[in-house]
Amino acid sequence: MDRESDTGSESKSVRVRAMFAEIAPRYDFLNHALSLNIDRRWRRFVIRRLGDTLARPDAVALDLCCGTADLAIALGARVPTLGLDFCRPMLARGSDKLSRYACSVMLVEGDALKVPALDETFDIVTIAFGLRNLESVEAGLREIYRLLKSGGRTAVLEFSRPVIPVFRGLFNYYFTRILPLLGNTVSGSGFAYQYLPESVQDFPHQEALADLMRGVGFSNVRYYNLSGGVAALHLGDKN
Ligand SMILES: C[S@@+](CC[C@H](N)C(=O)[O-])C[C@H]1O[C@@H](n2cnc3c(N)ncnc32)[C@H](O)[C@@H]1O
């Protein structure tokens, strides 16, 4: 079997895991550099929007697809947090950072579609720039719903569709032409930063994602456009 058809037959998750393993050493640097540090602001916004739920006594959180643990660390500064990811090199980077922060975070290796936890374990389940990478967005949302306690809340942070047409055109030029060139060169990957805009194009936009969340049972679904819709934060509650 030649290399191309071999790759073509691999499941999405196998390719995604290998891709993140390849870029893990440069992931944080590129995240902050290519977004001009705006990604940090987006994660802070997530924490602010989860304020009420984070303030509950005995609340516990799960951050799926936690990668190098930036969001898990921010959550873990407030409540005990489990960070889960299936890419060991990403988790290793995250683990190296934990000692630098006052936070209660445990990192585990696992699949976000088959989390080894009982139903209704967590008050908060977050997923930042991870849902788009799963084999099935809907299956990911169902797993989040299963894991949440009644009264719990999910926060889904993901790239989305800029709302102003002129800005959308400019951003898409940057995202599909310039970012892949810079990202692939700095990370040493021939593929990862090409995959990024392609995967965002395939991902449901603001309203469609809100509908999917309602479809799996979330109530009070709402979203906030961040940086003009470059990203969106969707929140949903479990009754
Ligand atoms: C773009 S990174 C986001 C990391 C982090 N949440 C952040 O905001 O920087 C996507 C992460 O999702 C993880 N991932 C993708 N599919 C997964 C799955 N099925 N189970 C667990 N982790 C997964 C990858 O390994 C990668 O670390």
The ligand as an ORCA input file, in Angstrom:
! r2SCAN-3c Opt
* xyz 0 1
  C      -6.370     22.776     18.856
  S      -5.921     21.790     20.236
  C      -6.738     22.667     21.552
  C      -5.998     22.508     22.846
  C      -6.519     23.392     23.970
  N      -7.881     23.093     24.331
  C      -6.358     24.860     23.653
  O      -7.342     25.602     23.773
  O      -5.258     25.271     23.293
  C      -6.961     20.371     20.031
  C      -6.646     19.270     21.010
  O      -7.679     18.291     20.910
  C      -7.101     17.021     21.129
  N      -8.037     16.011     20.613
  C      -8.532     15.910     19.372
  N      -9.379     14.864     19.286
  C      -9.435     14.313     20.515
  C     -10.139     13.219     21.085
  N     -10.954     12.458     20.353
  N      -9.960     12.930     22.383
  C      -9.114     13.672     23.148
  N      -8.399     14.716     22.674
  C      -8.562     15.032     21.374
  C      -5.770     17.109     20.411
  O      -4.866     16.140     20.845
  C      -5.344     18.536     20.745
  O      -4.538     18.566     21.906
*
